[in-house]
Amino acid sequence: MRMNPIKHVIDKGLSGLQVDSLRMNQILSKAKGGEPVKRKLPLVLVAALVALSIALTAAAATLLWEHYVLEMKQKEKSQGTYVTWPVDDKVALVKNLSEMGYIEESEQVKTLLSQATPEEEKGALADQLMLALTGQKDVREIHSDLITYALLGPEDFWTSAQRVWWTHAINSVRDTSQDPDELVLPLGHEVPEAEAIEIARAAIIQAFEMAPGALDQAQPVADLYTTKTRPDYRRWMVQFKFYKEGTSTWTERVYFTVVDEKGEVIADPDVGTPSLEEMAASYKELEAQKKASKPPIIQAYINYVEQENYAPFWDWSLEAKAAFSREIRPMMAQAEKQGELKQYFTQEGRVIAGGNLSLYTAFAYGLPGPEDIPQDAALEKAKQALVDACGASRQSLEGAASVFVYFDVTDPEKPLWKFFFGPNWVEEMAPGKAYRAQVDARNGEIVLSEALNWKELKGDDLRRF
Amino acid sequence: MEQTREARLMDWMERYSQAILRTCFVYLGRRQEAEDAMQDTFLKAWKAMDSFDAARGASEKTWLMKIAVNVCHDYHRSRWARFVDMSRSLEDLPGRYLRLEPEEETLLMDVMRLPEKQKQVILLYYYHDMTIKEAAEALGVAPSTVYQRLKKAEQTLKIKLTEGSGHENESD
């Protein structure tokens, strides 16, 4: 089992998600009964697409692509993605994109379209051009979605009409029978998009007790939709999205609500959207839980975790490890002495806190003094020892994906430099090797050097660091 | 023959359904969607069962995860996915999520908010314990692509995932 925090947080955080035998039997019954018949593209959708096409005449090239992508999706569904296409089809795609103005009519394109060019060369040229267009490195990645995003940018920055088109394009090749809702184009009687956004903005600011202008930096995204249960009732889903700094696709935080066709802010159970009041109350409750007081040791540990930007303990700086050790180790010892440690552990003996405090406090950590050899010199001695005694290559040590460093002062008279060299991901292809070495910080002698199998390491092995 | 197929599907569900359900939840951020995606995964597996050739060394886990990832991808790119507020995803879950410590919850949310492709490789490599080669096979991309995405995910999550965690005792 690979040791990492991801598996832990998923299994712990989602422990309530279980599949019982009843559910399995339901799936088996469905399987034996056959899958639901997929719906054909409904007539209303065709009408919507026509209406949309008319609305988009301002951008001729975009319009062409928006027609073309529908064909491309059908082709992908029946024949597979671009990588599997015959050369002629690849060339046709590049030719179309070039005619639409998305690919420059370069010498490469001319060679591609020349009848004199051998087929193999044409395939390679088409691949190169498509990789350049989509910014990908592997031709297997190329598909209609990527091309669309390359041409039009992230969806949140499209017009709502473009998102209607795109949803229908995607739905044309997937089973939509279970979809509860559908994006639609305005008919004219609804509150306009810009007004819906402002109504939602004011309501969210009020419900979450925000400062005026708190949503000014967010990207507003409004989509008009209907649902199967209320097909004639049109509503705007209005979202205000904050993106991770420097990105326009990774949503870090989003506020959203529904504004109906008359301009009323509503809860919409059809799409699982509660009222703003409920959302705000729930948010406040969650924030309060996060701020609730914790046992002093746990709170102190969390402070360090936050200070170190959620890095795992072994990746903390020497200074952080030393400060942590000075503060938390005596607290742990005291708690153990007074029999209080049980409050930090579950009944199964597992640690309640995010990290394993008993592991991190097994040794005392400090900082090297003037009488100790410096880290660089100790590291060099450790590497040489691993090369000489364990057959490690210099290359693997220099290229180690992770090097953990500890300055162990458990015995103040004999401080130790401890180094651990973790495997590089590339070495995942081969048996994962790791190495560790300990160097006497006073005289530079090697105290320990050994090769470890990374995959077989368990908690106790880490404790020995 | 039909009985064998039934037994095989049940065996797959017993062994993999829970992990697939959780994978779908992390991917999609909604419980109902995740359950639907998990169901679709097994329905597709049932339909394609004859094409799965374990005798040639294909891993059924890799094969099932390939289906699950594709199903989730289809769900994810639908407009429905856009209405998911990941910051609320954990709130409606049954069970013990409140026992997550703040830094654990942050990590889980960070994983759920990863760009789709980074999330795929994180789930396959770290949650399903696949090798890079297996993850590449499941995703239909080159191993080098998986490697690059893992590196990006590491940067995004701001942690060195290969360096273990503080939960070894719990996973023992």
HADDOCK unambig.tbl for C-alpha pairs under 7 A between the chains (distance, minus, plus):
assign (segid A and resid 1 and name CA) (segid B and resid 129 and name CA) 6.62 0.50 0.50
assign (segid A and resid 2 and name CA) (segid B and resid 126 and name CA) 6.88 0.50 0.50
assign (segid A and resid 2 and name CA) (segid B and resid 129 and name CA) 6.11 0.50 0.50
assign (segid A and resid 3 and name CA) (segid B and resid 164 and name CA) 4.82 0.50 0.50
assign (segid A and resid 3 and name CA) (segid B and resid 165 and name CA) 6.31 0.50 0.50
assign (segid A and resid 3 and name CA) (segid B and resid 168 and name CA) 6.73 0.50 0.50
assign (segid A and resid 4 and name CA) (segid B and resid 126 and name CA) 6.97 0.50 0.50
assign (segid A and resid 4 and name CA) (segid B and resid 161 and name CA) 5.92 0.50 0.50
assign (segid A and resid 4 and name CA) (segid B and resid 162 and name CA) 6.73 0.50 0.50
assign (segid A and resid 4 and name CA) (segid B and resid 164 and name CA) 4.59 0.50 0.50
assign (segid A and resid 4 and name CA) (segid B and resid 165 and name CA) 4.89 0.50 0.50
assign (segid A and resid 5 and name CA) (segid B and resid 164 and name CA) 6.95 0.50 0.50
assign (segid A and resid 5 and name CA) (segid B and resid 165 and name CA) 4.99 0.50 0.50
assign (segid A and resid 5 and name CA) (segid B and resid 167 and name CA) 6.89 0.50 0.50
assign (segid A and resid 6 and name CA) (segid B and resid 126 and name CA) 6.38 0.50 0.50
assign (segid A and resid 6 and name CA) (segid B and resid 127 and name CA) 6.54 0.50 0.50
assign (segid A and resid 7 and name CA) (segid B and resid 126 and name CA) 6.32 0.50 0.50
assign (segid A and resid 7 and name CA) (segid B and resid 127 and name CA) 4.84 0.50 0.50
assign (segid A and resid 8 and name CA) (segid B and resid 167 and name CA) 6.85 0.50 0.50
assign (segid A and resid 9 and name CA) (segid B and resid 104 and name CA) 6.01 0.50 0.50
assign (segid A and resid 9 and name CA) (segid B and resid 108 and name CA) 5.98 0.50 0.50
assign (segid A and resid 10 and name CA) (segid B and resid 108 and name CA) 6.57 0.50 0.50
assign (segid A and resid 13 and name CA) (segid B and resid 96 and name CA) 6.68 0.50 0.50
assign (segid A and resid 13 and name CA) (segid B and resid 97 and name CA) 4.55 0.50 0.50
assign (segid A and resid 13 and name CA) (segid B and resid 100 and name CA) 6.10 0.50 0.50
assign (segid A and resid 14 and name CA) (segid B and resid 22 and name CA) 6.63 0.50 0.50
assign (segid A and resid 14 and name CA) (segid B and resid 97 and name CA) 6.42 0.50 0.50
assign (segid A and resid 15 and name CA) (segid B and resid 95 and name CA) 6.32 0.50 0.50
assign (segid A and resid 15 and name CA) (segid B and resid 96 and name CA) 6.42 0.50 0.50
assign (segid A and resid 16 and name CA) (segid B and resid 93 and name CA) 6.58 0.50 0.50
assign (segid A and resid 16 and name CA) (segid B and resid 94 and name CA) 4.86 0.50 0.50
assign (segid A and resid 16 and name CA) (segid B and resid 95 and name CA) 4.00 0.50 0.50
assign (segid A and resid 16 and name CA) (segid B and resid 96 and name CA) 6.25 0.50 0.50
assign (segid A and resid 17 and name CA) (segid B and resid 22 and name CA) 6.72 0.50 0.50
assign (segid A and resid 17 and name CA) (segid B and resid 94 and name CA) 6.95 0.50 0.50
assign (segid A and resid 18 and name CA) (segid B and resid 18 and name CA) 5.84 0.50 0.50
assign (segid A and resid 19 and name CA) (segid B and resid 17 and name CA) 6.58 0.50 0.50
assign (segid A and resid 19 and name CA) (segid B and resid 18 and name CA) 5.75 0.50 0.50
assign (segid A and resid 24 and name CA) (segid B and resid 13 and name CA) 6.69 0.50 0.50
assign (segid A and resid 27 and name CA) (segid B and resid 39 and name CA) 6.26 0.50 0.50
assign (segid A and resid 31 and name CA) (segid B and resid 43 and name CA) 5.44 0.50 0.50
assign (segid A and resid 31 and name CA) (segid B and resid 46 and name CA) 6.46 0.50 0.50
assign (segid A and resid 140 and name CA) (segid B and resid 141 and name CA) 6.25 0.50 0.50
assign (segid A and resid 167 and name CA) (segid B and resid 78 and name CA) 6.51 0.50 0.50
assign (segid A and resid 167 and name CA) (segid B and resid 79 and name CA) 6.14 0.50 0.50
assign (segid A and resid 170 and name CA) (segid B and resid 78 and name CA) 6.93 0.50 0.50
assign (segid A and resid 250 and name CA) (segid B and resid 113 and name CA) 6.96 0.50 0.50
assign (segid A and resid 250 and name CA) (segid B and resid 114 and name CA) 7.00 0.50 0.50
assign (segid A and resid 250 and name CA) (segid B and resid 115 and name CA) 6.21 0.50 0.50
assign (segid A and resid 254 and name CA) (segid B and resid 85 and name CA) 6.26 0.50 0.50
assign (segid A and resid 290 and name CA) (segid B and resid 102 and name CA) 6.63 0.50 0.50
assign (segid A and resid 310 and name CA) (segid B and resid 103 and name CA) 6.50 0.50 0.50
assign (segid A and resid 311 and name CA) (segid B and resid 158 and name CA) 6.90 0.50 0.50
assign (segid A and resid 311 and name CA) (segid B and resid 159 and name CA) 5.08 0.50 0.50
assign (segid A and resid 312 and name CA) (segid B and resid 159 and name CA) 6.87 0.50 0.50
assign (segid A and resid 312 and name CA) (segid B and resid 165 and name CA) 6.23 0.50 0.50
assign (segid A and resid 350 and name CA) (segid B and resid 169 and name CA) 6.90 0.50 0.50
assign (segid A and resid 350 and name CA) (segid B and resid 170 and name CA) 5.86 0.50 0.50
assign (segid A and resid 353 and name CA) (segid B and resid 101 and name CA) 6.30 0.50 0.50
assign (segid A and resid 354 and name CA) (segid B and resid 101 and name CA) 5.53 0.50 0.50
assign (segid A and resid 354 and name CA) (segid B and resid 103 and name CA) 6.70 0.50 0.50
assign (segid A and resid 354 and name CA) (segid B and resid 104 and name CA) 6.11 0.50 0.50
assign (segid A and resid 355 and name CA) (segid B and resid 166 and name CA) 4.45 0.50 0.50
assign (segid A and resid 355 and name CA) (segid B and resid 167 and name CA) 6.41 0.50 0.50
assign (segid A and resid 356 and name CA) (segid B and resid 166 and name CA) 4.92 0.50 0.50
assign (segid A and resid 356 and name CA) (segid B and resid 167 and name CA) 6.24 0.50 0.50
assign (segid A and resid 402 and name CA) (segid B and resid 163 and name CA) 6.69 0.50 0.50
assign (segid A and resid 422 and name CA) (segid B and resid 163 and name CA) 6.85 0.50 0.50
assign (segid A and resid 428 and name CA) (segid B and resid 131 and name CA) 6.70 0.50 0.50
assign (segid A and resid 428 and name CA) (segid B and resid 132 and name CA) 6.90 0.50 0.50
assign (segid A and resid 458 and name CA) (segid B and resid 168 and name CA) 6.28 0.50 0.50
assign (segid A and resid 459 and name CA) (segid B and resid 168 and name CA) 4.66 0.50 0.50
assign (segid A and resid 459 and name CA) (segid B and resid 169 and name CA) 5.66 0.50 0.50
